[in-house]
Amino acid sequence: MWSVVSTGEIPAGDRFDWYSDIVASEVMPVTLSCERPGEFQGEAAVLDLGEIRASRFSMSPLRSRRTAPMIRRGDPQEYQLALLRKGTTSMSQYRNECTIGAGDLMFWDTSRPSDNQIPASCGQVQATILMLPRNILPLRTQRLDQVLARRIPGDRGMAAILASFMTSLEDHGAECTPAELRRLSTIAVDLAAACLAQQLDVETQLPTEVRTQALVQRIHAFIEHNLGDPELNPPAIAAHHHISVRSLHQLFHGQEESVHARIRRRRLEQCRADLADPALRGRPVGAIAARWGFSGPVVFSRSFREAYGVSPTEFRALSVNDFRTERSA
């Protein structure tokens, strides 16, 4: 689960100094400065995935500087890859400088001096960060230096898939078992490597297993975005990703479910969510089934009963009763 520290319980006049001490002792030595320390608010949390850690930060505007003497005093020897979820921030490191906004990613090295600033005009910032040991990424240091403190748009290519993964990790990581978190650690490293390699145009230099894992995640994302298409099937998925249907099935051979099973499960889960939504109570069951790509009500009803033990209509009635009970309690 997430280990959380927050200024919420600290007297207002002490919050900034307290937060600065926490960052310096628990993360790495840095110098923090703030224009309005008396108004500062901050929260930090860490999730241990095994080989790597994920963290999330929410904080008022400040400036963070890390100098060579600070690095000598303490260095986690990590690459850190951040997804900015709210606000704006600027970073300079190794002759590079960038400004990023919500939805962008940014990469830096704790073993190099850096200067990071959150402008006072942008308000509070929220970010999710992958903390990666320097030796865990299968790319040469000289290559990675090129992408330090560069804006990585999070709305396209592997960066979009990585951003989606990091968002889900923050939202649902606490629900995972230690074994699941270890598997997520491997996926996180592979997606981070694939994202950075794409930025550097060196994807072919990645190990085969990393490229394979990245391809699997791209396929998962494609399925999610096309669940409502009744033509979503293995041939269409394979054609979109320029592989054979046989290769597609081989990719899923080591997964927990087949391509067909994943499509069916995710469609049923989306239908189940819609049937339980009070706001969609007036929408016909058949319309919900069609919205998520089922070919007809008979196929949908049979599949739903096999998965959940009741018909779609029965499930909706039970959900309505549960909702009324909650409202009256």
Secondary structure, DSSP 8 states (H G I E B T S, - for coil): --EEEEGGGS-GGGHHHHHHHHHHHHT---EEE-S-GGG--EEEEEEE-SSSEEEEEEE-S-EEEE-HHHHHH----EEEEEEEEESEEEEEETTEEEEEETT-EEEEETTS-EEEE--GGG--EEEEEEEEETTSSSS-HHHHHTTTT--B-TTSHHHHHHHHHHHHHHHHGGGS-HHHHHHHHHHHHHHHHHHHHHHHT-GGGS-HHHHHHHHHHHHHHHHHHTTT-TT-SHHHHHHHTT--HHHHHHHHHTSSS-HHHHHHHHHHHHHHHHHT-GGGTTS-HHHHHHHTT-S-HHHHHHHHHHHHSS-HHHHHHHHHHHHHHHHH-
